[in-house]
């Protein structure tokens, strides 16, 4: 598995079947710690039960390695006499990052009469405004970068945190293993990682009924704490920059613009096949992708192999968030990926007023865009399977001008109403209050 991550970021797809076979063999052998659960999220045809099995195995070796240390700490919890419930948010992404962009207004909206909120940060300060904004949102902001896992757990326990919310899971630079020391009586998996943490150290997953239907509970080690519409927050403030001209954005003056700004590792040959069929069937259309020096050459070659001129792939530079949202208005339709959907990029597109078509699977990361579309009242943009996904996309260019509602306002209005922090925070407050009142018993 040494080169798996690099091959996905380069969009080298020849070995996908081989990688899948190796991972399944590792799971069958119950080989602990061999494969990061994150790798399974974007690998086609891996089931949610396999993702849970991988998460269980990933943490098994770490549990064993820290067993004596955890036994020595043996944290206990006294009945709280604090006037407020103390929430701790654990992450390395308290800076200009997708998770923080989604979360910042939610943090600002916590009811300070009921809750105290602490941050435990183990990531860098990038010197941008988001870090300063986040620090103002917390009652206490503690930098734990220099602390060991056990020292960080001790600090959280000494702060008498009632509910610890992990925002990282098994994404890059994670220290989710801090939760294995059980520094808080109630521990929650939310927003940063689209899947189960496995093991027995996290009590709840904040989710919604579309994202993780009740029948999928066996595929998750956590109990579900359902929010009513969608699990993903979105503020009402997100400024949208001025829309550039097509020429300024590197696009031709004419032609339909299919767009996907998901990271390159989410792209798969099955999805790319469909996109190239669309380009073949819609003259002068282009596929607008996020720039990736590693993947660009391979993607142009993959397009050529499918009969598409390589220059019909246009790659967009990274931009600050407001500028990025402004240029999104040049896209005619955003295309989703499977099995790892657009997440923050989906809400970005909808906030910018651009419709998104998705095809959900059975796993958490494959259902996020569907969760958003379902919440804002656009279920017609959710395809039932890949054939339906292609059929939907292929009929869009001729009918886009007759799509009901204002293309510029309907998705954004839905996000503001259904995913706004004001409504979501009330639901999260209720979830926190319920879990706090009921201890750590599963609900």
C-alpha positions in Angstrom: 0.0 0.0 0.0 3.1 2.2 0.0 2.2 4.1 -3.2 -1.6 4.0 -3.0 -2.1 7.5 -1.8 0.3 9.0 -4.5 -1.3 7.0 -7.3 -4.8 8.4 -6.3 -3.5 11.9 -6.2 -1.9 11.4 -9.6 -5.1 9.8 -11.1 -3.2 6.7 -12.0 -6.1 4.2 -12.1 -4.5 1.1 -13.6 -4.0 -0.6 -10.2 -7.4 0.1 -8.5 -8.5 -3.5 -8.7 -5.1 -4.6 -7.3 -5.3 -2.1 -4.4 -8.9 -3.2 -3.6 -7.8 -6.8 -3.6 -4.9 -6.1 -1.3 -7.0 -4.2 1.2 -9.6 -6.9 1.3 -6.9 -9.5 2.0 -5.6 -7.4 4.8 -9.1 -7.2 6.3 -9.6 -10.9 6.0 -6.3 -11.5 7.8 -7.4 -9.0 10.6 -4.1 -7.3 10.1 -4.0 -4.4 12.5 -2.8 -1.0 11.6 -1.9 -1.8 8.0 -4.3 0.4 6.1 -5.6 3.9 7.0 -9.4 3.9 7.0 -9.2 7.1 5.0 -7.9 5.2 2.0 -11.1 3.2 1.7 -13.4 6.3 1.5 -12.5 7.0 -2.1 -11.9 3.5 -3.4 -14.8 2.3 -5.5 -16.8 -0.7 -4.4 -15.7 -0.8 -0.8 -18.6 -1.2 1.5 -19.5 0.6 4.7 -19.0 -2.6 6.7 -15.5 -2.9 5.2 -14.8 0.7 6.2 -15.8 -0.1 9.8 -13.6 -3.2 9.8 -10.7 -1.2 8.6 -11.3 1.5 11.3 -11.4 -1.2 14.0 -8.2 -2.7 12.8 -6.5 0.7 12.5 -7.0 1.5 16.1 -6.4 -2.0 17.5 -2.6 -1.7 17.4 -2.8 1.8 18.9 -5.0 0.6 21.7 -2.5 -2.2 22.5 0.5 0.2 22.4 -1.0 2.6 24.8 -2.7 0.1 27.1 -0.4 0.5 30.1 -0.3 4.3 29.8 -4.1 4.5 29.6 -4.3 2.1 32.6 -2.1 4.4 34.6 -4.2 7.5 33.8 -7.5 5.7 34.4 -9.5 8.9 34.2 -12.7 9.1 36.3 -15.4 11.7 36.1 -17.3 13.3 39.0 -20.8 14.6 38.8 -20.6 18.0 37.2 -21.5 21.0 39.4 -20.6 23.5 36.7 -23.4 26.0 35.7 -22.7 25.3 32.0 -21.9 22.3 29.8 -18.3 22.4 28.8 -17.7 21.5 25.1 -14.2 20.7 23.8 -13.5 20.8 20.1 -10.3 18.9 19.0 -8.7 19.6 15.7 -5.6 20.6 13.8 -7.6 22.6 11.3 -8.3 25.8 13.2 -7.1 28.0 10.3 -8.0 28.5 6.7 -9.4 25.1 6.1 -12.7 23.6 4.7 -13.8 22.4 8.1 -13.3 25.8 9.7 -15.1 27.6 6.9 -18.1 25.5 7.6 -17.9 25.6 11.3 -17.0 29.2 12.2 -20.5 30.7 12.4 -21.7 27.6 14.3 -19.1 28.2 16.9 -20.0 31.8 17.1 -23.6 30.9 17.6 -23.3 28.7 20.7 -25.6 29.7 23.5 -23.1 31.0 26.1 -25.8 30.8 28.8 -25.7 27.0 28.4 -22.3 26.2 27.1 -18.6 27.0 27.5 -16.6 26.0 24.4 -12.9 25.2 24.5 -10.6 24.5 21.5 -7.7 22.0 21.6 -5.6 22.8 18.6 -2.6 20.7 17.4 -2.3 22.5 14.0 -0.3 25.5 12.8 -1.3 29.1 12.8 -1.2 30.0 9.0 -1.3 33.7 9.8 -4.6 34.3 8.1 -7.7 35.8 9.5 -9.6 32.6 10.1 -7.4 31.6 13.1 -8.0 34.9 14.8 -11.7 34.7 14.1 -11.9 31.2 15.5 -9.9 32.1 18.7 -12.5 34.8 19.4 -15.2 32.2 19.1 -13.9 30.1 22.0 -13.9 30.7 25.7 -10.5 29.1 25.8 -8.1 28.2 23.0 -5.4 25.8 24.0 -2.5 24.9 21.7 -1.5 21.3 22.4 0.9 20.8 19.5 3.9 20.1 21.8 2.0 17.7 24.1 2.1 13.9 23.7 -1.2 12.0 23.3 -1.4 11.2 27.0 -0.4 14.8 28.0 -3.1 16.2 25.7 -5.7 13.8 27.2 -4.6 14.8 30.7 -5.1 18.5 29.8 -8.6 17.9 28.5 -9.5 15.8 31.5 -8.2 18.5 33.9 -10.3 21.0 32.1 -13.4 18.9 33.0 -14.7 18.8 29.5 -18.2 17.3 29.5 -18.4 16.6 25.7 -15.4 16.3 23.5 -16.0 16.7 19.8 -13.4 15.4 17.4 -13.2 17.3 14.1 -10.5 15.2 12.4 -11.1 11.5 12.3 -8.5 9.8 10.2 -7.6 12.7 7.9 -4.2 14.2 7.5 -2.1 15.0 10.7 -4.8 13.5 12.9 -4.4 13.0 16.6 -7.8 11.4 17.1 -6.1 8.7 19.2 -6.3 11.2 22.1 -9.9 10.0 22.4 -8.8 6.5 23.2 -7.6 7.8 26.6 -11.2 8.7 27.3 -10.5 12.2 28.6 -14.2 13.2 28.5 -17.3 11.3 29.6 -19.0 11.8 26.3 -17.1 11.8 23.0 -18.4 12.8 19.6 -17.3 12.3 15.9 -18.4 15.3 13.9 -17.9 16.9 10.5 -14.2 16.4 9.8 -14.2 12.7 8.9 -17.0 11.1 6.8 -17.1 7.7 8.4 -16.9 5.7 11.6 -13.9 5.9 13.9 -14.3 2.3 14.9 -13.2 0.9 18.2 -15.2 1.7 21.3 -13.9 5.1 22.3 -16.4 7.5 20.5 -20.0 7.5 21.7 -21.9 9.5 19.0 -21.7 10.4 15.4 -23.5 13.7 14.5 -25.3 12.9 11.2 -28.7 13.0 9.5 -31.2 10.3 8.3 -30.2 10.6 4.6 -26.5 10.4 5.3 -26.7 7.4 7.6 -30.1 5.7 7.4 -31.2 3.8 10.6 -30.6 0.5 8.8 -26.9 1.3 8.4 -26.3 1.4 12.2 -24.2 -1.8 12.2 -21.7 -0.2 10.0 -20.8 2.4 12.6 -19.3 2.0 16.1 -20.9 5.2 17.2 -24.6 5.7 18.0 -26.3 8.1 15.6 -27.2 11.6 16.9 -29.5 12.8 14.1 -29.9 16.4 13.0 -33.2 17.1 11.2 -32.1 18.3 7.8 -28.4 17.8 7.1 -25.4 17.3 9.3 -23.3 20.0 7.5 -23.5 23.6 8.7 -23.3 26.6 6.5 -23.3 30.2 7.6 -25.3 33.1 6.2 -22.3 35.4 5.8 -20.0 33.7 3.3 -19.1 36.6 1.0 -19.1 35.9 -2.8 -16.5 37.8 -4.7 -16.9 39.5 -8.0 -17.4 37.2 -11.0 -14.5 37.3 -13.3 -14.9 37.1 -17.1 -14.6 33.8 -18.7 -11.3 34.8 -20.3 -9.9 35.8 -16.9 -10.9 32.4 -15.6 -9.2 30.6 -18.5 -12.5 29.6 -20.1 -13.5 30.1 -23.7 -16.2 32.8 -24.3 -18.7 30.2 -25.6 -19.6 26.7 -24.6 -21.2 24.8 -21.7 -19.1 24.5 -18.6 -19.2 21.3 -16.7 -17.4 21.8 -13.4 -15.9 19.6 -10.6 -13.5 21.2 -8.1 -13.2 18.1 -6.0 -9.6 17.0 -5.2 -8.0 14.7 -7.7 -7.9 11.6 -5.5 -11.7 11.6 -5.6 -11.8 11.0 -9.3 -12.4 7.5 -10.6 -12.4 6.0 -14.1 -16.1 5.2 -14.0 -17.0 8.8 -13.3 -14.4 10.1 -15.7 -15.9 7.9 -18.4 -19.3 9.5 -17.9 -17.8 13.0 -18.0 -16.0 12.3 -21.3 -19.2 11.0 -22.8 -20.8 14.3 -21.8 -18.0 16.3 -23.5 -18.4 14.1 -26.6 -22.2 14.7 -26.7 -22.2 18.5 -26.0 -20.2 20.3 -28.6 -17.8 23.0 -27.4 -18.3 22.1 -23.8 -15.4 22.0 -21.4 -14.7 20.2 -18.1 -13.4 22.7 -15.5 -11.3 21.0 -12.8 -9.2 22.1 -9.9 -5.5 22.4 -10.8 -3.3 19.5 -9.7 0.3 19.4 -10.9 0.4 15.7 -10.1 -2.8 14.7 -11.9 -3.1 17.2 -14.8 -1.0 15.3 -17.4 -2.7 11.9 -16.6 -6.2 13.4 -16.8 -5.5 15.0 -20.2 -4.1 11.6 -21.4 -7.2 9.8 -20.0 -9.4 12.2 -21.9 -7.4 11.7 -25.1 -7.8 7.9 -24.7 -11.5 8.4 -24.6 -11.6 10.5 -27.8 -11.7 14.0 -26.1 -9.2 16.7 -27.0 -7.0 17.3 -24.0 -7.6 21.1 -24.2 -11.2 20.6 -23.3 -10.0 20.1 -19.8 -9.5 23.4 -18.1 -7.6 23.6 -14.8 -8.4 26.3 -12.2 -5.8 27.8 -9.8 -6.5 27.8 -6.1 -8.1 31.0 -5.0 -9.1 32.6 -1.7 -12.6 31.6 -0.7 -14.5 34.7 -1.7 -12.8 34.7 -5.1 -13.4 31.0 -5.5 -17.1 31.5 -4.8 -17.2 34.4 -7.3 -15.8 32.4 -10.2 -18.1 29.4 -9.5 -20.9 31.4 -11.1 -19.2 30.8 -14.5 -20.0 27.1 -14.2 -23.2 25.8 -15.8 -23.4 22.6 -13.8 -21.3 21.0 -11.1 -20.6 17.2 -11.5 -20.2 15.1 -8.4 -17.9 12.2 -7.8 -18.5 8.7 -6.4 -17.8 7.1 -4.0 -16.3 10.2 -2.3 -18.7 13.1 -3.0 -18.2 16.8 -3.0 -18.6 17.9 0.7 -17.5 21.5 1.3 -17.2 21.9 -2.5 -20.9 20.9 -2.8 -22.0 23.6 -0.4 -19.7 26.1 -2.1 -21.4 25.4 -5.4 -24.9 25.6 -4.0 -24.0 28.8 -2.1 -22.7 30.3 -5.4 -26.1 29.5 -7.0 -24.8 26.7 -9.3 -26.8 23.4 -9.5 -25.1 20.1 -8.6 -26.0 16.6 -9.7 -24.9 13.7 -7.5 -25.2 9.9 -7.4 -25.2 8.6 -3.8 -23.9 5.2 -2.8 -24.2 3.3 0.4 -21.3 4.8 2.4 -21.1 8.1 4.4 -18.8 9.9 2.0 -20.9 8.9 -1.0 -24.1 10.5 0.5 -23.0 14.0 1.6 -24.0 15.9 -1.5 -27.3 14.1 -1.5 -27.8 15.1 2.1 -27.4 18.7 1.2 -29.7 18.5 -1.9 -32.3 16.6 0.1 -32.2 19.2 2.8 -32.7 22.2 0.5 -35.5 20.7 -1.4 -33.8 19.6 -4.6 -34.1 15.8 -4.5 -34.5 15.8 -8.3 -30.8 16.5 -8.6 -30.0 13.1 -6.9 -29.6 10.3 -9.4 -30.5 6.7 -8.4 -27.5 5.1 -10.1 -24.7 5.9 -12.5 -26.9 5.3 -15.6 -29.4 7.7 -14.2 -26.5 10.1 -13.3 -25.4 10.1 -17.0 -29.0 10.5 -18.3 -29.6 13.4 -16.0 -26.4 15.2 -16.9 -26.8 14.6 -20.6 -30.3 16.2 -20.6 -29.2 19.2 -18.6 -27.5 21.5 -21.2 -30.6 21.8 -23.4 -33.0 22.4 -20.5 -31.0 24.4 -18.1 -32.8 27.7 -18.9 -36.2 26.1 -18.0 -35.1 24.7 -14.7 -37.7 25.7 -12.1 -36.7 28.5 -9.8 -34.0 31.0 -10.1 -30.7 29.4 -10.9 -28.9 32.1 -9.0 -31.0 32.1 -5.8 -32.7 28.7 -5.3 -29.7 26.7 -4.0 -28.4 29.6 -2.0 -31.8 30.3 -0.4 -32.2 26.6 0.5 -28.7 26.5 2.1 -29.4 29.7 4.1 -32.7 28.2 5.3 -31.9 24.5 5.9 -28.2 24.5 6.6 -27.9 27.8 8.5 -26.1 27.9 11.8 -29.2 29.3 13.6 -31.3 26.2 12.9 -28.5 23.7 13.0 -27.1 25.0 16.3 -30.5 24.6 18.0 -30.6 21.0 16.8 -27.0 20.4 18.0 -27.8 22.0 21.4 -30.6 19.6 21.8 -28.4 16.7 20.8 -25.7 17.8 23.3 -28.2 18.4 26.1 -29.8 15.0 25.5 -26.4 13.2 25.5 -25.2 15.2 28.5 -28.3 14.4 30.4 -28.2 10.8 29.6 -24.5 10.2 30.3 -22.6 8.0 27.8 -25.4 5.4 27.4 -26.0 4.8 23.7 -29.3 6.2 22.4 
